[in-house]
Amino acid sequence: MGERRADIGADGGAPRLQWENRVELASIAAVRLPRAGGSYARQPFSAEGGRISAEGGRKRIFLTGATGYIGSAVLDALVRAGHEVTALVRDAEKANRVAERGAHPAVADLSNPASYEDVAQGHQAYVHTALDSSPRGPDIDRLAIGTLTSCARRATGRGKSDPRVFIYTSGVWVLGAAGEPVAEDAVLEPAAYSAWRAPHEQLVLQAAGGNLRTVVIRPGIVYGGARGIVSDLFKDAVNGLVRVIGPGENRWALVYDRDLADLYARLVVHPEASGIYHATDEGDERVNEIVEAIGSHVNVRPDVRHIPLEEARIKQGPYAAAVAMDQVVRGPRARAIGWTPSLRSVSGNVPRLLEQWRAGQSQL
C-alpha cells in the first residue's frame, strides 16, 4: 500500500501532489529543513524556550484574529517575546482587550481591505489567524491573504537586511483521514469542511519570493483554556452528558494552545523557515480515551452518548465528518527548528486543563 506523499521541494513549499511508494518518516526529515535556532529578546536563548535570537531581533508584527482562540495565544507569545504587535480587531471593546495585553489595536473590518491596508504597511511580519465564521468566511480569507501579502511585498524593497514574513493559519483537516502517519509532504485529501483551505495554502506558498518568505501552519485540534472542541468536552462533562460523534475510536491530532503559539513565535524570527509546518503533540489520542479521562475528573461521571455519523451530519453537516476523522499527523519540519511541545496529551493532563477551563469561564 502506498503512502500519501507529495514532493514539497527542498524548501517545504508548494506541494506537487503525487503517490509514491511507502517511505519511513525518517526519510521525510531528510528533506532540507531550516536549521534549529532562535531565542527571544528579553531572555537568553534556551533550547526549551526558543526566544528571539540576536539575528532575529525585535519585530514589528501585524496580527489578525488577536481575540480569537489561536490568535489570543499567539498575541501573548509575541508580546512576551518582546515584539511590537499591531492587532487588527473589529470594535472598541476588542481594542481595549488587546491593548491591555500589550498590543497596539487597529479597529477595522477584515472583509474591507481599505479599512486596514494603510495601517498594515511597514511591518516586518504578518501573522494571519483570523477566521470569519460566516458563509463569506473563505472569500474574506482569500481577500485578506491577497491584501497582507501585497503589503509585505511592498516592504521588501529595502534589501536583505530587512526581510519580511507572512504566516498563514490552516489546519490538519486539510489532510483528510490519515490512519497512518502523514507529515508535511502528504498528499491532500481534504475533509469537505476544510476543502477551501487547500487552494488558499497554495496562494500563500506561491507568494514567496525576493525578501518575502511565506509559512503555512497546520495546527491540530487546539486544547487549553476555555474555548475550542476539547473545552466543549469539559463543559459537556461538567453538565453531565458528553456526545461523541461515531464510535469514538478515531484519533485526534491535537496541540496545546501555548505550544502552538510558541511555534508561531519561532517561525516569525527564524530567517530560513518557509513552507508548511504541522503543529501537533503527536499523542495520537482516541476520542474515547479523552472522554474517559475527563469524565473521571469531574464531580459526577457524565453519561456518554455516541451519535451515529449520519445522524450528526443532519444537524452539523460536513463538520461532523471532520470531527469523526481518524488522523495520525507528524511534524518533522517543526521539530527541526527546535519546537518541542510541552504537553503531549489531553488525557494525561486533565486536572491542569480542567483548572484552566474553569478559570477561563469568567473571561468568555
QUIVEN-V733857 format. One record per backbone hydrogen bond with DSSP energy under -0.5 kcal/mol. CO is the residue of the C=O (numbers start at 1). NH is the residue of the N-H. If there is no record, write none. Layout:
# QUIVEN-V733857
co={CO & CO}
nh={NH & NH}
This chain:
# QUIVEN-V733857
co={3 & 3 & 5 & 6 & 7 & 8 & 9 & 12 & 15 & 16 & 18 & 20 & 24 & 24 & 25 & 25 & 27 & 28 & 40 & 46 & 51 & 53 & 59 & 59 & 60 & 60 & 61 & 61 & 62 & 63 & 64 & 65 & 68 & 69 & 70 & 71 & 72 & 73 & 74 & 75 & 76 & 77 & 78 & 79 & 81 & 83 & 84 & 85 & 85 & 86 & 86 & 87 & 88 & 88 & 89 & 91 & 92 & 93 & 94 & 95 & 96 & 97 & 98 & 99 & 103 & 104 & 106 & 106 & 108 & 109 & 112 & 113 & 113 & 116 & 117 & 118 & 120 & 124 & 125 & 126 & 126 & 127 & 127 & 128 & 134 & 136 & 137 & 138 & 139 & 140 & 141 & 142 & 143 & 144 & 145 & 146 & 147 & 148 & 149 & 150 & 151 & 152 & 153 & 155 & 156 & 159 & 160 & 164 & 165 & 166 & 167 & 168 & 168 & 171 & 172 & 173 & 173 & 175 & 178 & 182 & 183 & 185 & 191 & 191 & 192 & 194 & 194 & 195 & 195 & 196 & 197 & 198 & 199 & 200 & 201 & 202 & 203 & 204 & 205 & 209 & 211 & 211 & 212 & 213 & 214 & 215 & 216 & 217 & 217 & 218 & 219 & 221 & 222 & 223 & 224 & 228 & 229 & 230 & 230 & 231 & 232 & 233 & 234 & 235 & 236 & 236 & 237 & 240 & 241 & 242 & 242 & 244 & 244 & 248 & 250 & 251 & 252 & 252 & 253 & 254 & 255 & 256 & 257 & 258 & 259 & 260 & 261 & 262 & 263 & 264 & 265 & 266 & 269 & 270 & 275 & 277 & 278 & 279 & 285 & 286 & 287 & 288 & 289 & 290 & 291 & 292 & 294 & 295 & 303 & 304 & 305 & 305 & 306 & 307 & 308 & 309 & 310 & 311 & 312 & 313 & 316 & 317 & 317 & 318 & 319 & 320 & 322 & 325 & 326 & 328 & 331 & 332 & 333 & 334 & 334 & 335 & 337 & 346 & 347 & 349 & 350 & 351 & 352 & 353 & 354 & 355 & 356 & 357 & 358 & 359 & 360 & 360 & 361}
nh={5 & 20 & 18 & 8 & 16 & 13 & 12 & 276 & 17 & 7 & 5 & 3 & 27 & 28 & 28 & 29 & 30 & 31 & 43 & 50 & 40 & 57 & 61 & 84 & 124 & 125 & 63 & 86 & 127 & 88 & 129 & 68 & 72 & 73 & 74 & 75 & 76 & 77 & 78 & 79 & 80 & 81 & 83 & 82 & 41 & 85 & 61 & 87 & 104 & 63 & 88 & 106 & 65 & 66 & 108 & 95 & 96 & 97 & 98 & 99 & 100 & 101 & 103 & 102 & 105 & 87 & 89 & 108 & 110 & 112 & 115 & 116 & 117 & 120 & 121 & 121 & 123 & 165 & 62 & 128 & 167 & 64 & 129 & 169 & 137 & 140 & 141 & 142 & 143 & 144 & 145 & 146 & 147 & 148 & 149 & 150 & 151 & 152 & 153 & 154 & 155 & 155 & 156 & 158 & 159 & 162 & 163 & 213 & 126 & 215 & 128 & 170 & 217 & 174 & 175 & 176 & 191 & 189 & 328 & 330 & 186 & 6 & 194 & 195 & 195 & 197 & 198 & 198 & 199 & 200 & 201 & 202 & 203 & 204 & 205 & 206 & 207 & 207 & 208 & 212 & 164 & 213 & 209 & 166 & 275 & 168 & 277 & 170 & 219 & 279 & 172 & 255 & 230 & 257 & 227 & 232 & 233 & 233 & 234 & 235 & 236 & 237 & 238 & 239 & 240 & 241 & 240 & 303 & 243 & 244 & 305 & 246 & 307 & 288 & 287 & 327 & 254 & 285 & 221 & 281 & 223 & 260 & 261 & 262 & 263 & 264 & 265 & 266 & 267 & 268 & 269 & 270 & 271 & 273 & 216 & 218 & 280 & 220 & 252 & 290 & 291 & 292 & 293 & 294 & 295 & 296 & 297 & 298 & 242 & 306 & 244 & 307 & 308 & 246 & 312 & 313 & 314 & 315 & 316 & 317 & 319 & 320 & 321 & 322 & 323 & 324 & 325 & 327 & 178 & 182 & 335 & 336 & 337 & 337 & 339 & 338 & 37 & 349 & 350 & 353 & 354 & 355 & 356 & 357 & 358 & 359 & 360 & 361 & 361 & 362 & 363 & 364 & 364}
